[in-house]
């Protein structure tokens, strides 16, 4: 017997979406347009194309994954609801996170934990705000799809900001840094904000009352803290990997210099270990989040009945 309340009945879904596999068309078309924009920008050095390049590269992967979730598991939730979570939820999320991090966070050992707690809270808050007048939106499946959409919207706007900052340098526009940033964040996008907020949204809407009120029961609070911890580990993996390399490969004297801010030239072994620990750590965090989301989906019978 599932530990979550049963999801409310929804209108019957059609066996095939109106435009099947639209997400695939959007992905390949978007990749082609982004590559074409990058080549033309390189060739012409036309800086007016930078907004196009930034927006295409930042929104392509998050929007495609949100569309995939909608087509595969949430076509009955309404395209307007999905777009609202992606666009409005994403904007509210980055605005709320920026304000709270500016006033509440300072450089410290626990800063990334604070980032995780704040950003996961504002994304959940945005999701609650957007579905507050839709009491029928309950259950694990609705939470997974709409939570993912909110998280992917947050990721898209955040990536646009990172890409813009990467393009700025003291020598002018650094197009190579912009493209590298967009590629890296595009590859990692499916395993970050969208996945974490999908997990938190699933538990939040699974415990929502039939009248639409939200219940902050123990599982809801525990899930929020859990995804915030995954978020913090993801963000701090660079530092964790560096610390592990220092502990495993240096002497006490070298560690003292490292603690004072002196970074000696790394050896080949240290570079290989750093890559192993940083990439391996991200893989572990991703597998934990994917396993968590999968276990939630298995507890909702409406998920398995999705065409």
Buried (B, 14 or more C-beta within 10 A) or exposed (E): EEEBBEBBEBEEBEEEBEEEBBBEEBBEEBBEBBEEBBEBBBEEEEEEBBEBBBBBBBBBBBBBBBBBBBBBBBBBBEEEBBBBBBBBBBBBBBEBBBEBBEEEBEEEEEBBBBBBBBBBBBBBBBBBEBBEEBBBBBBBBBBBBBBBBBBBBBBBBBBBEBBBEBBEEEEEBBBEBBBEBBEEBBEBBBBBBBBBBBBBBBBBBBBBEEEBEBEEEEBBEEBBBBBBBBBBBBBBBBEBBBBBBBEEBBEEEEEEBBEEEEEEEBEEEBEEBBEEBBEEBBEEBBEBBBEBBEEBBEBBEBBEEBE
